[in-house]
């Protein structure tokens, strides 16, 4: 789509829109298909699960949307190539790049409060951080005060303990009582009792259905991150086409970025997720699940204000 837009400008075609419909017709004309390189697992049927809807509803209805939060972490393979490609035939792809960051995101139900200081967990103690004298610096020196590290770049109880205490202290300073919705990951169960944060753990195997972050917010965040990665890759390819490959390296490195750049892009991508997107995902997941039924038996969604 990006390349088509550039061609349109070069040949003087005005009002061109590289829409999804245009892309599909272009593919049909030239026998180009979108081929998936990796598959995905299916999701659990929520109707088959025994869930105490009344208990969940009772807790949620005790708070306004502003005071209901969801926290979840996700793995981000920040230097990995895409899983799909357009081609005339199936594409084998490159070797997977396993460089990863675990990203923890927090937002409330009306989208007015999402922490810009994103929780990140990586492999490196000092993720490619250098000052002008070429001396290594801590991630906090670059504004990443919620960066942690371990050998696996995974969420652990100790890291979540630090996060929960910090969140609780912030809510206490604001004199607010809030509800924090979590999945039942064992790392979220810590030896700390918050004073201003009530915890609500979702039932097993319901995360993709009930948790707002997993119901579209994380997907939107990753889409914004990938947009930055692909823009960089596009510039890389342009340099190769202009005969500068000897300066920038092999073609299979077009998606490579260092961890510090990835962390900066993570923050920018999270800031790009709109309040409306967040609100819609809440209404499509946990709020839809605890919907009320009127006297005629038809359902009506509860939209918190």
N, C-alpha and C positions, 0 to 999 in steps of 0.2 A: 504494500500500500504506500509506503514511504517513497519507494523508487518510482512508482507510477505517478505520484503527485509531482515529483521532480521532473519527470519526462513531460508531463502536461504543461508545466511552467516553461520548459525549454522550447516547446513547439508552439506555444502561444494558445493553448486550449484554456478557455476561461470557464469558470464555474464548474470545474471538475471536482467530483467528490468520490474519493476512493472508499466507497462504502463496502459493507459486507456483501450486499447484493451484487455490486460490480465485481468483487473478488470471486464470487461463486461462478458468475457468467464467464469471467476470464478463464477460470480453471476448466470449465466445460469446453470452451472453444479450443483450448490448447491441450486437452487431456491431462490436466494437472490435478492431482488429488492431494489432500492433506493426509499424510501418512503418520500414524502414531508409532513412536519408537518403543515406548514402554506402555504396559497396561496398567489398569487401576483396579483396586478391589471394590467389591460391592458394599453396600451399607446394610445395616440391620433394619428389619421391619419393626417399627416401634409399636405397631398394633399387637404384636405377639408378646410384648413385654408386660409384666405386672408392675405398674407404677402407681404410687400413692399420689394421685393428682391433687387431691384435696389438701394434703399437707404442704405441697409445693405452693399451691395457690394461696394458702393462708399466710405463709411467710412473705410472699411477694406483695400481696395486697396491703401489707402493713407499711409499705414504703412508697414514696413518690418515685417517678422515673429518674429524677436527678440523683436519687440516693440508692439506686440499684446498679451494681457494677458486675462486670464479668471479667475474669482473668483467664488467659490461656496461653500456652507456649506452643511454638511451632518450629520445626527444623527448616532452615533456609540454606540451601546449597547454592551459595552466592556466585560461584564461578562455573556452575553446571550449564551445559548447552541445553537448548530446548528439547522437549520430548516429541514435538511434531515438526514436520517440515513439508513444504510444497515441492513436489517432484513428479516426474513422469513414471517413476517406478519406486518400489520400496527402498528405503534408505537405511543403511546399517548403523549410521551414527558414529560418534566418537566415543572413546573410553570415558566413562562417567568420572566427573571430578567430584571427589568426596569432601572438599573443603566446605565446612558448614559453620553456621552460627545458630544457636537456639535463641529465638526471639520471644520474649514475653510481652504480651499486649494487654492493656487495661483500658476499659471504657465504660461509661455509664449508659443508661437506657435511652436517654434523649440526645446523646451524641455531643453534649456540651462540655464533657470532661473526659478527655483521653490524654493520658500522661505522655508528654512529648519526650520526657527522659525515659526512653524505652529500655526495658531490661534486656541485656544481651549476655550470652554465655559463649565463649570461644575457647579455642585450644591454646592460644598464645597469651602469655602474661602481659607482654607489651606488643600489641598488634600493629607492627610496622609504624610505630610512632617515633618520629625523629624531630628534633628542633633544628634551628639554623646552624648550630655547631655540630650537627650529626650525632647528637647524643640521644639515646633512647629515653622516651618519656612514658609515663603511665597513661592509660586511656582517659583517666579523669582529667589530665591536663588538657585534653581536647574536648572537654565537656561531656564525657560519658561516665557519669558518676555511678551508674547502675550496671557497669560491666564487671562480669565475673569470668573465671576461667577454670577449667579442669581438663584432664586428658581426653575426655570424650565429648566435651562441649555439650553436656547434658544438664538438664535441671536436676537439682538434688534437694533434699530436705533442708540442708543448711542454707542454701541459696534462697529457697522460698521463705525460710524463716526470716532472713534478713529483709526480704521484700515485704512480707506481711507486717513486720514490726514497723517498717517505715511508713507503709500505707496507713496503719492504725494511728501512728503518731500524727500524720498529716490531718486525718479526719478529726482527731482529738483537738488539734490546734484550731481547726475550723469549727469546732463545737457541733459536729455532725455525727449522727448515728446512721450507718449505711449497711446495706446487705451486699455481700460478695458471693457471687455464684461461681462455683468451681466444678470441674469434673472430678471423678473419683480416683485420680492418679495418686498412688501412695506417697509420692513426694510432696503432695499438698497437705499431708497430715503431719503437723509439727507440734512440738511441745511448747505451745504458746497460746494463751487465751487473750484475744484482743478485747479491748474495752469499748471501742467505738465501731467495731466491724463485726457483724454477725455473718457466719459462714453457712452457705447452703450448698451441699454436695449433691450433684446430679446422680441419678441411678446409673449403674453400669450399662454400657452399650447404647447410651442415648445421646452421646455428645453431638453427633452430626445432626440430630433432629432438634435438640433442645438448646444447645449452647449457641448464643448469638455469634460469638467470634468464629466458631467453626461452621456457622450457617451462612457465611458469605463475607464477613468482615475481613478475615485473614486472606481469603481469596482476592479481595479487592486490593489489600495491602501488597500482596505478592505481585499482582498485575502491575501496580505502579512501580515496584522495584524492577520487574522484568523490562518495563518500558525504558528505564534508565540503562539497563544492561544492554538491551538491543540497540539503543541509540549509540552507545559506545562501540558495539560490534560493527554497526553500519559505518561509522567513521573509520574503523580499523580496516574494513574491506575496501573503502575508498582509497586509503593510503596504499594498499596492496595493488589496486588497479592503476594507481599513478606511479607505480614502479618503486615504491619505498619499502618493499618487503624485507630487504636486507637490514633495514633499520628497526623493524618492529617484530620480526620473528615469524614463525610458521603459522599457517592458516588455522590450525586447530587450537590456537591460543586466543582467538578473537573474543571469547567470553571471559577471559581471565581478568580478575581484578584482585587487588590485595585486600586484606581484612579491614584496614582502616577506611578505605573507600567504601567497602560494603556497609560498614557501620554508619557512615555519613548518609549513604543512600537509604538505609533502613529508616533513619529518622525522617528524611525528606518524604519517603513513600508513605510513612504513617501519618505525617502531617497532611498529605494529599487526600486521605480518606475522609469524605465529607460526613458531616453530622447527619445528613439525610440518609446516606447509605447505612450508617450505624443504626439509626432509628428503624429503618425498614427491616433490617436483619433481626432486631429484637422482636418486632411485630410478627415476623414470619416464623419465629422459632418458639421461644419459651412463652411469650404472651399469647400466641395462637394456641399453644398446647393447653393453657389454663383458661380457655375461652368459656364464657357463660352461655347458657342456653335459655332462651326466652320461653314463655308459656306455650307457644305453638310448636316448640321443639326445634326450631331453626336456630342456628348458632350466630352469635355476634361476637366479633373480636374486641377484646379490651385494649384500648389505646391509652396508655398512661400519659398524663399531662403534668 
